[in-house]
Amino acid sequence: MPTPRPVIAHVLHRLDRAGAEVLAAGLARSLRDRYDFHFYCLDGLGPLAEELIEEGFVVASLGREPGIDRAVARRLRGFIDGRGVSLVHAHQYTPFFYSSLARGFSPIKRRRLPILLTEHGRHYPDVFSAKRVLANKLLLARRDRVTAVGGFVMAALVVNEGMRGEVIYNGIEPSSTGQRPTRRDARQALHLEPDAPVVMQVARLHPVKDHATAVRAFAAVHAELPSARLVLIGDGPERETIEQQTRALGLSDAVVFTGVRADVRDLLPAADVFLLSSLSEGISVTLLEAMDAGLPIVATQVGGNSEVVEQERTGLLAPRGDHAALGRCLLTLLRDPTTAEEYGQAGRRRLLKRFTQDQMHAGYTAQYESLLARSG
């Protein structure tokens, strides 16, 4: 008889198309021959859930209510016991909190069910809490492990959470040259003019992504280059506000809202420059995808962005919230295609060296094997 695969439970907020969720789904798809992955979501399922269910993965919602919902811990405990979970991989702090509560505080249970916490980013502003550091000493068992997607995120865990661990950089599967759509095809898919200067941002329309600053930066670009277009891929609670802002600035015909797209990597070749205006970031998967497409990057110098983007080598970095500086960076690259091309190619070389899916998966596999061996 074949040896049963160890059951690993991913615990997340939801299964939306965002960095942590895409990472977890990619891990499960790539390593399913070795491990039996389940997905448990605190706050509803999300669009990725349907895909994973169709692919044969166990997916369940835990139905969290506002406040500390102890019923979530009980429901998760039932899934863990009933389905023979050997290891929990918690993505972000709140899923870790409920995973630890579900395990209970018995020394035997804490030894038998290890938790791997992966921190993908930090709230903005990020502050120290002595109470939380003390709580973490109770929640984190000796056999548990902590990972972060970048050095900035790990430093924040050390300072603000009292947790130490290992950095496993986010990574993506690089495309081959033949796989990528042409610039012409990508522009046709977005109904863009063949020769228009195009800036693209891929991010959920959420306050932390600061699309308002992106639009103001683009307004400066449009004043100098009237044929320029800004493509915003993503959706979220800020959409109506940002649409109102574009109308107020007279940019309605120059800004394209696509909503959520499953074919982002096919659309990236339409851009001349990739923009990310976030107030805070971990290691952005969309930055990695832009590098894979050979795009130069303009981004805010926050969080892990400077770990991904090398200043004046693969892109340009500007202070958060500074639309004038971001606008100048965009104009610099749009007016200098030679430098933009050099940055884009250097970015792709950096991706292949440091941010590949194979490297990332090898890091998590090593964590899984170590934890499973130690828990018996």
Helices and strands as residue ranges (DSSP letters): E 7-12, H 19-31, E 36-41, H 47-54, E 58-61, H 70-82, E 85-91, H 93-103, H 107-112, E 115-119, H 130-139, E 145-148, H 151-156, I 157-161, E 166-167, G 177-179, H 183-190, E 198-202, G 207-209, H 211-224, E 229-233, H 239-248, E 255-259, H 264-267, G 268-270, E 273-276, H 285-292, E 297-300, H 305-308, E 315-318, H 323-334, H 337-354, H 357-375
